[in-house]
Amino acid sequence: MDLQEKDCQTGRGPPHHQFHNDYQSDPHASPLTRTLRSQQLIANKPMLRIAVYLMSGVILTMEVEHTATTQDIIAIIQSEKELGLGRISSPLGQPVFALWLCSQQLEVQLGPTHKPLELGARWPRLLAKYGSDEIRDEEQPVLYYRRNIFLARSDEEQVKEAKTLELLYAEARHNVLEGRYPCEGQARYASLGALQARIELGPYNSQIHTLAYFRRHKGRFLPHHFTSPTLLLGLGLGLGLVGGKGAPEVRLLDQYKRIPPHTGTNAHPRKLIRKYLEFCWGLPCYGATFFHGQIERPVRGLASWITHRDLKVLVAINALGVYIVDDAQCSLLLGLKYSELSWEMAKPSDERNPDCLPCLFLQFPVRENGAHVFKILQVFSRQAVMMDTLISGFVEESRKCNTRCDMAGVSRSSDITITTNANCFTNKLSKFTLATFDDQGRCIGQMGSWSFQ
């Protein structure tokens, strides 16, 4: 049976900003899960209708067998002429996109032979094992067609196909607005928001694109931490609430006005889309897989002991390194390239205690008071084993790449600087509870719950 010949339809949903079921009319079931439930009523029907979501808001529905594999479903997506995605691979043969199974607590890229419908039926068990929070009955998985985590950034830069770039842009825009791709400073967010506005609204029109317009639609073009009155006041940006000179929407409008009207058109903004992606390619977390974790906050003063709680963070892992992100504040707390990182995964000391979580230890060198020392950070997460596996894979691939470069007599590229955008970031070590060791392996400093015999 040729799955590519089956009925396939496309539609468009509203723009989405979270991975839980934004497109669903029924809030208690995703399309994938509704299909699985209906199978019990129509067990004699060999084909099932499922939905695949693109980050651009397009919804692709198709009929597949219950045992359809990831590569079967991707073949159908690529055969849909209206999407114009085709069989696009990087110069080294790595696919640009992959199929993902996602819910609010867990995101998994599927391999070619995985069977998404069967995995969807087992999702509650996967959440029980890897979920970051208490399991909720309504949390069901959704199938997404998203960027392949193993696509090298240098290979992505060679992509020329317009439809492929549009889909990569849509995913990058989503991650910027959700605080997953932190930038350092308001000006960079304003630049990205202005590019987005130019792509989606066309050239600046003084009659339409007023300050009042961008104040109303601020959440469409700027990350959520710029649209929260509480955060703005807390940051001393109260003027932002009334359109003061330093307000985010003022900066956004000013940058938008500066984009020349001849730089692309509303129908074909290819140069602008590429410019947006080029900026994002320079961000440390670009192309990362995100895992949920928590870190121990530093204890400062008596009050902090009373209200002391772990800080929930995202652990972003890509081919270049490991990053700790506070997505609520759109802030990159720590960035470590593999060349400076040692890590180890530890199982919980009491596996019967649900509050005792697995842990990922991250060790990295710093200069402190003129001395070369090592810091160790603990990241607590039920997804620690997944992080460990992915880091190991990237490190091994980096070693193989270095070996090939040495044999070929060419310079290595695995440790290249992430670009000027990334250079603006500084590690915020004051946000962490760390242990400190000297170069002989002796513990010379510890904070919080750290304890060594």
C-alpha positions as CSV (number, residue, x, y, z in Angstrom):
1,M,0.0,0.0,0.0
2,D,1.4,3.4,-1.0
3,L,0.6,5.8,1.8
4,Q,1.4,8.8,-0.4
5,E,-1.8,8.2,-2.4
6,K,-4.1,8.6,0.6
7,D,-6.5,11.5,1.0
8,C,-4.6,14.5,2.4
9,Q,-6.0,17.9,3.3
10,T,-4.5,21.2,4.6
11,G,-6.0,23.9,6.7
12,R,-4.8,26.8,8.8
13,G,-5.2,27.2,12.6
14,P,-4.7,30.3,14.6
15,P,-1.1,31.3,15.5
16,H,0.1,29.3,18.5
17,H,2.4,30.2,21.3
18,Q,2.4,27.0,23.5
19,F,2.6,23.3,22.8
20,H,-0.5,22.3,24.6
21,N,-3.6,21.9,22.4
22,D,-4.1,25.4,21.0
23,Y,-5.9,24.2,17.9
24,Q,-8.4,21.9,19.6
25,S,-12.1,22.7,19.9
26,D,-12.3,19.9,22.5
27,P,-9.9,21.0,25.3
28,H,-9.7,17.5,26.7
29,A,-8.3,15.6,23.7
30,S,-5.7,16.2,21.0
31,P,-6.4,15.1,17.3
32,L,-4.0,12.2,17.8
33,T,-5.7,11.0,21.0
34,R,-9.2,11.5,19.6
35,T,-8.2,9.3,16.7
36,L,-6.9,6.6,19.1
37,R,-10.1,6.7,21.1
38,S,-12.3,6.5,18.0
39,Q,-10.4,3.4,16.9
40,Q,-12.1,1.4,19.6
41,L,-15.5,2.2,18.0
42,I,-14.3,1.5,14.4
43,A,-11.9,-1.3,15.0
44,N,-12.8,-2.9,11.6
45,K,-11.7,0.2,9.7
46,P,-8.1,-0.1,8.5
47,M,-7.4,3.6,8.0
48,L,-7.3,6.3,10.7
49,R,-7.4,10.1,10.2
50,I,-4.8,12.1,12.0
51,A,-3.6,15.7,12.1
52,V,0.0,17.0,11.8
53,Y,0.7,20.6,12.8
54,L,3.3,22.9,11.2
55,M,4.8,25.8,13.2
56,S,3.3,28.2,10.6
57,G,-0.2,27.3,11.8
58,V,-1.0,24.9,8.9
59,I,-2.8,21.8,9.9
60,L,-2.4,18.8,7.6
61,T,-4.9,15.9,8.0
62,M,-4.4,12.5,6.5
63,E,-5.4,8.9,6.6
64,V,-2.9,6.3,7.8
65,E,-2.8,2.9,9.2
66,H,-2.5,2.5,12.9
67,T,1.0,1.0,12.4
68,A,2.2,3.9,10.1
69,T,5.8,4.9,10.9
70,T,7.3,8.3,11.1
71,Q,8.9,8.0,7.6
72,D,5.5,7.0,6.2
73,I,3.8,10.2,7.6
74,I,6.7,12.4,6.5
75,A,6.4,11.0,3.0
76,I,2.8,12.1,2.9
77,I,3.7,15.6,4.1
78,Q,6.5,15.9,1.5
79,S,4.1,14.7,-1.3
80,E,1.6,17.5,-0.5
81,K,2.2,19.9,-3.4
82,E,0.4,22.8,-1.7
83,L,3.1,22.8,1.1
84,G,6.0,22.9,-1.4
85,L,8.3,21.2,1.1
86,G,9.4,18.2,-1.0
87,R,12.2,15.9,0.1
88,I,14.6,18.6,1.4
89,S,17.9,17.5,2.9
90,S,21.0,19.4,3.9
91,P,24.2,19.1,1.8
92,L,25.3,16.2,4.1
93,G,22.0,14.4,3.6
94,Q,20.5,15.2,7.0
95,P,16.7,16.0,6.7
96,V,15.8,19.6,7.5
97,F,12.6,18.6,9.3
98,A,11.5,15.8,11.6
99,L,8.3,14.6,13.2
100,W,7.8,15.5,16.9
101,L,5.4,14.2,19.5
102,C,4.8,17.0,22.0
103,S,2.8,18.0,25.0
104,Q,3.3,20.7,27.5
105,Q,5.7,18.6,29.7
106,L,7.5,16.5,27.1
107,E,8.8,16.9,23.6
108,V,10.3,14.0,21.7
109,Q,11.7,13.9,18.2
110,L,10.7,10.6,16.5
111,G,13.0,8.3,14.6
112,P,12.1,7.1,11.1
113,T,10.8,3.7,12.3
114,H,8.9,5.0,15.4
115,K,5.1,4.5,15.2
116,P,3.5,7.8,16.4
117,L,0.0,6.4,17.0
118,E,1.3,3.6,19.2
119,L,3.6,6.1,21.1
120,G,0.6,8.4,21.5
121,A,-1.3,5.6,23.2
122,R,1.6,5.2,25.7
123,W,1.9,8.9,26.3
124,P,0.5,8.8,29.9
125,R,3.1,6.3,30.9
126,L,5.9,8.4,29.3
127,L,4.6,11.4,31.2
128,A,4.6,9.4,34.4
129,K,8.3,8.6,33.9
130,Y,9.6,11.8,32.3
131,G,6.9,14.5,32.9
132,S,8.1,17.6,34.7
133,D,4.9,18.2,36.7
134,E,1.9,16.4,38.2
135,I,0.1,14.6,35.3
136,R,-3.1,16.1,34.1
137,D,-5.7,14.1,32.3
138,E,-6.2,16.6,29.5
139,E,-2.5,16.7,28.5
140,Q,-2.3,14.7,25.3
141,P,0.4,14.7,22.6
142,V,0.2,16.5,19.3
143,L,2.2,15.7,16.2
144,Y,4.4,18.5,14.9
145,Y,6.6,18.8,11.8
146,R,9.5,20.8,13.1
147,R,13.2,21.4,12.6
148,N,15.4,18.4,12.9
149,I,17.6,18.7,16.1
150,F,20.5,17.0,14.3
151,L,20.5,19.4,11.4
152,A,23.8,21.3,11.6
153,R,23.5,25.1,11.7
154,S,26.1,25.4,8.9
155,D,24.0,23.1,6.7
156,E,20.8,25.0,7.4
157,E,22.5,28.2,6.2
158,Q,22.8,26.5,2.8
159,V,19.0,26.0,2.4
160,K,17.6,28.1,-0.4
161,E,14.0,26.8,-0.9
162,A,11.5,29.5,-0.1
163,K,8.8,27.3,1.6
164,T,11.5,25.6,3.7
165,L,12.8,28.9,4.9
166,E,9.3,30.1,5.7
167,L,8.7,27.1,7.9
168,L,12.1,27.6,9.7
169,Y,11.2,31.2,10.2
170,A,7.9,30.4,11.7
171,E,9.5,28.0,14.2
172,A,12.3,30.6,15.1
173,R,9.7,33.3,15.6
174,H,7.7,31.0,17.9
175,N,10.8,30.3,20.0
176,V,11.7,34.0,20.2
177,L,8.3,35.0,21.4
178,E,8.1,32.1,23.9
179,G,11.4,33.1,25.5
180,R,13.2,30.0,24.3
181,Y,15.7,32.0,22.2
182,P,16.9,34.7,24.7
183,C,18.4,37.9,23.4
184,E,20.5,40.3,25.5
185,G,18.8,43.7,25.6
186,Q,15.6,45.3,24.4
187,A,17.2,46.5,21.1
188,R,17.7,43.0,19.7
189,Y,14.1,42.0,20.5
190,A,12.9,45.3,18.8
191,S,15.0,44.4,15.7
192,L,13.5,40.9,15.5
193,G,10.0,42.3,16.1
194,A,10.4,44.9,13.4
195,L,11.6,42.3,10.9
196,Q,8.6,40.2,11.8
197,A,6.2,43.1,11.4
198,R,7.7,43.9,8.0
199,I,7.4,40.3,6.9
200,E,3.8,40.0,8.1
201,L,2.4,43.5,7.7
202,G,4.3,44.8,4.7
203,P,5.9,48.2,4.4
204,Y,5.4,50.8,7.1
205,N,2.1,52.8,6.7
206,S,1.9,55.8,8.9
207,Q,-1.9,55.7,8.8
208,I,-2.1,52.2,10.1
209,H,1.1,51.3,11.9
210,T,0.8,53.8,14.8
211,L,2.2,53.6,18.3
212,A,-1.3,52.7,19.5
213,Y,-1.4,49.8,16.9
214,F,1.8,48.3,18.2
215,R,0.7,48.9,21.8
216,R,-2.4,46.8,21.2
217,H,-0.5,44.1,19.3
218,K,2.7,44.1,21.4
219,G,2.3,40.4,22.3
220,R,2.3,39.5,18.6
221,F,5.8,40.9,18.0
222,L,7.6,40.9,21.4
223,P,8.3,38.1,23.9
224,H,5.8,37.7,26.7
225,H,8.1,39.2,29.4
226,F,7.7,42.6,27.6
227,T,3.9,42.4,27.7
228,S,3.5,41.8,31.4
229,P,2.8,45.0,33.5
230,T,4.1,43.3,36.6
231,L,7.5,42.6,35.0
232,L,7.7,46.0,33.4
233,L,7.1,47.7,36.7
234,G,9.5,45.4,38.5
235,L,12.2,46.2,36.0
236,G,11.7,49.9,36.4
237,L,10.1,50.2,33.0
238,G,6.8,51.7,34.1
239,L,7.0,54.2,31.2
240,G,6.5,51.2,28.9
241,L,2.9,51.0,30.1
242,V,2.1,54.4,28.7
243,G,4.4,54.4,25.6
244,G,7.3,56.3,27.1
245,K,10.5,56.8,25.1
246,G,12.1,53.6,26.4
247,A,8.9,51.5,26.0
248,P,9.3,48.2,24.0
249,E,6.6,49.2,21.5
250,V,8.3,52.6,20.9
251,R,11.6,50.8,20.0
252,L,9.7,48.3,17.9
253,L,8.0,51.0,15.9
254,D,11.2,53.0,15.4
255,Q,13.0,49.9,14.1
256,Y,10.1,49.1,11.8
257,K,10.1,52.6,10.3
258,R,13.8,52.2,9.4
259,I,13.3,49.1,7.2
260,P,13.4,50.3,3.6
261,P,10.1,49.8,1.7
262,H,11.8,48.1,-1.2
263,T,13.3,45.3,0.9
264,G,11.0,42.6,-0.3
265,T,7.2,42.7,-0.6
266,N,4.5,41.4,1.6
267,A,3.9,38.5,-0.8
268,H,7.6,37.5,-1.2
269,P,9.6,38.6,1.8
270,R,12.4,36.1,1.2
271,K,15.3,38.4,2.0
272,L,13.6,39.6,5.2
273,I,12.9,36.0,6.3
274,R,16.5,35.1,5.7
275,K,17.7,38.1,7.6
276,Y,15.5,37.1,10.5
277,L,16.9,33.6,10.4
278,E,20.5,34.9,10.1
279,F,20.0,36.8,13.3
280,C,18.6,33.7,15.1
281,W,21.4,31.5,13.8
282,G,23.7,33.6,16.0
283,L,21.7,33.0,19.1
284,P,23.2,30.3,21.4
285,C,20.0,28.3,21.9
286,Y,19.0,28.2,18.2
287,G,17.9,24.7,17.0
288,A,18.0,23.3,20.5
289,T,15.8,20.6,22.1
290,F,14.3,21.9,25.4
291,F,14.0,19.8,28.5
292,H,12.3,20.8,31.8
293,G,14.3,21.0,35.0
294,Q,14.8,22.9,38.2
295,I,17.8,24.3,40.0
296,E,18.3,25.3,43.6
297,R,18.2,29.0,44.2
298,P,20.9,30.6,46.3
299,V,19.8,31.3,49.9
300,R,20.3,35.0,50.9
301,G,18.9,36.1,54.2
302,L,16.4,34.7,56.6
303,A,13.4,35.4,54.3
304,S,14.8,33.3,51.5
305,W,14.9,30.3,53.8
306,I,11.2,30.7,54.5
307,T,10.2,31.1,50.9
308,H,13.0,29.0,49.4
309,R,11.9,27.1,46.3
310,D,13.7,25.7,43.3
311,L,13.7,27.7,40.1
312,K,12.1,26.0,37.1
313,V,14.3,26.3,34.0
314,L,14.6,25.0,30.5
315,V,17.7,23.0,29.6
316,A,18.5,23.7,25.9
317,I,20.8,21.3,24.2
318,N,22.0,21.6,20.6
319,A,25.1,20.7,18.6
320,L,27.2,23.4,20.1
321,G,26.5,23.1,23.8
322,V,24.2,23.1,26.9
323,Y,22.3,26.2,28.1
324,I,20.2,26.9,31.1
325,V,17.3,29.2,30.2
326,D,14.8,31.0,32.5
327,D,12.0,31.2,29.9
328,A,9.7,33.1,32.2
329,Q,12.2,36.0,32.2
330,C,13.5,35.3,28.7
331,S,17.0,35.1,30.2
332,L,20.0,32.9,29.4
333,L,21.5,32.0,32.7
334,L,24.4,29.8,31.7
335,G,25.9,28.7,28.4
336,L,28.5,26.0,28.1
337,K,30.2,24.7,24.9
338,Y,31.1,21.0,24.9
339,S,34.8,21.8,24.9
340,E,34.5,23.3,28.4
341,L,31.9,20.9,29.8
342,S,32.1,17.7,31.8
343,W,28.8,16.1,32.9
344,E,27.4,13.2,34.7
345,M,23.8,11.8,35.2
346,A,22.9,10.5,38.7
347,K,19.9,8.5,39.6
348,P,17.8,9.6,42.6
349,S,19.1,8.4,45.9
350,D,15.6,7.1,46.8
351,E,13.8,5.9,43.7
352,R,10.6,5.2,45.7
353,N,10.3,8.8,46.7
354,P,8.5,10.8,43.9
355,D,10.1,14.0,45.1
356,C,13.6,12.7,44.8
357,L,14.6,13.5,41.2
358,P,17.4,12.3,38.9
359,C,20.1,14.9,38.5
360,L,22.4,16.1,35.8
361,F,25.7,17.5,37.1
362,L,27.4,20.1,34.9
363,Q,31.1,20.9,35.6
364,F,32.8,23.9,34.0
365,P,36.0,26.0,34.5
366,V,36.0,29.6,35.7
367,R,38.6,32.2,36.8
368,E,37.8,33.2,40.4
369,N,40.0,35.6,42.3
370,G,42.8,35.0,39.9
371,A,42.7,31.2,40.4
372,H,41.5,28.5,37.9
373,V,38.7,26.6,39.6
374,F,35.8,24.4,38.6
375,K,32.1,24.9,39.4
376,I,29.5,22.2,39.5
377,L,25.8,22.8,39.0
378,Q,23.0,20.4,39.8
379,V,20.0,20.3,37.5
380,F,17.1,18.2,38.9
381,S,14.9,16.6,36.3
382,R,13.0,13.5,35.4
383,Q,14.3,14.1,31.9
384,A,18.0,13.9,33.0
385,V,18.6,10.6,31.3
386,M,17.3,12.0,28.0
387,M,19.6,15.0,28.4
388,D,22.6,12.7,29.1
389,T,21.8,10.7,26.0
390,L,21.6,13.7,23.7
391,I,24.7,15.3,25.1
392,S,26.6,12.1,24.7
393,G,25.5,11.9,21.1
394,F,26.5,15.4,20.2
395,V,29.9,15.0,22.0
396,E,30.6,11.8,20.1
397,E,29.7,13.4,16.8
398,S,32.0,16.3,17.6
399,R,34.9,13.9,18.2
400,K,34.2,12.1,15.0
401,C,34.1,15.4,13.1
402,N,37.4,16.5,14.7
403,T,39.0,13.1,13.8
404,R,37.8,13.5,10.1
405,C,39.2,17.0,10.0
406,D,42.6,15.9,11.4
407,M,42.8,13.1,8.9
408,A,41.9,15.4,6.1
409,G,44.4,18.0,7.3
410,V,41.7,20.8,7.5
411,S,41.0,23.1,10.4
412,R,38.4,22.1,13.0
413,S,35.1,23.9,13.2
414,S,33.4,22.3,16.1
415,D,34.6,25.0,18.6
416,I,33.9,28.0,16.5
417,T,32.5,31.0,18.3
418,I,28.7,31.0,18.1
419,T,28.8,34.5,16.4
420,T,28.7,38.1,17.7
421,N,25.1,37.8,19.0
422,A,26.2,35.0,21.3
423,N,29.3,36.9,22.5
424,C,27.0,39.5,24.2
425,F,25.9,36.9,26.8
426,T,27.6,36.5,30.2
427,N,27.0,33.6,32.5
428,K,24.9,34.7,35.5
429,L,26.6,32.5,38.1
430,S,25.0,34.5,41.0
431,K,21.7,32.8,40.0
432,F,22.9,29.4,40.9
433,T,23.8,27.3,44.0
434,L,27.2,25.9,43.1
435,A,30.0,23.8,44.5
436,T,33.6,24.9,43.8
437,F,36.7,22.7,43.4
438,D,40.3,23.4,42.8
439,D,42.4,21.8,40.1
440,Q,43.3,19.0,42.5
441,G,39.7,18.0,42.9
442,R,39.3,19.4,46.5
443,C,36.1,21.1,47.4
444,I,36.9,24.6,48.4
445,G,33.4,26.1,48.5
446,Q,29.8,24.9,48.7
447,M,26.4,26.5,48.9
448,G,22.8,25.6,49.8
449,S,22.2,21.8,50.1
450,W,25.6,20.8,48.7
451,S,27.3,18.5,51.2
452,F,30.6,16.5,50.9
453,Q,32.2,14.1,53.2
